[in-house]
């Protein structure tokens, strides 16, 4: 059996949990500018599946790629790394 590639995993902050079993996660990363060699912050928002509705706004979560679960959801929440205060 052929081994498949590893799924991407990223850590981000929950910014919305209004939908049922769905959270919006903001992922920030640093990218070096090609010309100026200065680090620039890039942001991306991902809709992730939260099967237990356990995530709250401000939680730091680990998400992983998955098959398409809906029109916009292609990620799943693996674990809550840090709860919001």
C-alpha positions as CSV (number, residue, x, y, z in Angstrom):
1,X,0.0,0.0,0.0
2,X,1.3,3.4,-1.0
3,X,2.0,5.9,1.9
4,X,0.2,9.2,1.5
5,X,1.8,12.6,2.2
6,X,1.6,14.2,5.7
7,X,-1.3,16.5,6.3
8,X,-0.5,20.1,7.2
9,X,-0.9,21.1,10.8
10,X,-1.0,24.7,12.0
11,X,-1.7,26.5,15.3
12,X,-4.0,29.5,15.4
13,X,-6.5,31.5,17.5
14,X,-10.2,31.0,17.4
15,X,-11.9,34.3,16.4
16,X,-15.5,33.0,15.9
17,X,-17.6,30.1,17.2
18,X,-21.0,31.2,16.1
19,X,-21.7,28.3,13.7
20,X,-22.7,24.9,15.0
21,X,-19.7,22.6,15.1
22,X,-17.5,25.1,13.2
23,X,-14.9,27.6,14.4
24,X,-13.0,30.2,12.4
25,X,-9.3,30.1,13.2
26,X,-6.8,32.9,12.5
27,X,-3.3,31.7,11.6
28,X,-0.4,34.1,11.6
29,X,3.0,33.4,10.1
30,X,6.2,35.4,9.4
31,X,7.5,35.6,5.9
32,X,10.7,37.1,4.8
33,X,10.3,39.9,2.2
34,X,12.3,39.0,-0.9
35,X,13.6,42.5,-1.6
36,X,13.8,44.1,1.8
37,X,14.8,41.0,3.8
38,X,12.4,42.1,6.5
39,X,9.9,39.8,8.2
40,X,6.3,40.5,7.3
41,X,3.3,39.1,9.1
42,X,0.8,37.1,6.9
43,X,-2.7,36.1,8.2
44,X,-5.1,33.5,7.0
45,X,-8.6,32.5,8.2
46,X,-9.7,28.9,8.1
47,X,-13.1,27.4,8.9
48,X,-12.4,24.2,11.0
49,X,-14.7,21.4,12.2
50,X,-15.2,21.3,16.0
51,X,-17.3,18.2,16.6
52,X,-17.9,18.8,20.3
53,X,-18.4,22.6,20.2
54,X,-15.6,22.8,22.8
55,X,-13.7,25.8,21.4
56,X,-14.3,29.3,22.7
57,X,-13.1,32.6,21.3
58,X,-9.5,33.3,22.1
59,X,-8.5,29.6,22.4
60,X,-5.3,28.5,20.8
61,X,-6.0,25.4,18.7
62,X,-4.1,22.9,16.6
63,X,-5.9,22.3,13.3
64,X,-5.1,19.7,10.5
65,X,-6.1,19.4,6.9
66,X,-8.9,17.0,6.0
67,X,-11.2,16.1,3.2
68,X,-13.8,18.8,2.3
69,X,-16.5,18.8,5.0
70,X,-18.6,21.6,3.5
71,X,-18.3,24.4,1.0
72,X,-15.7,26.2,3.1
73,X,-14.5,23.6,5.7
74,X,-11.3,21.8,4.9
75,X,-9.8,21.6,8.4
76,X,-10.5,19.8,11.6
77,X,-9.6,20.9,15.2
78,X,-7.2,18.3,16.6
79,X,-6.7,19.7,20.1
80,X,-7.0,22.8,22.2
81,X,-3.5,23.9,22.9
82,X,-4.3,26.7,25.3
83,X,-7.7,27.9,26.7
84,X,-8.6,31.5,26.7
85,X,-8.5,33.4,30.0
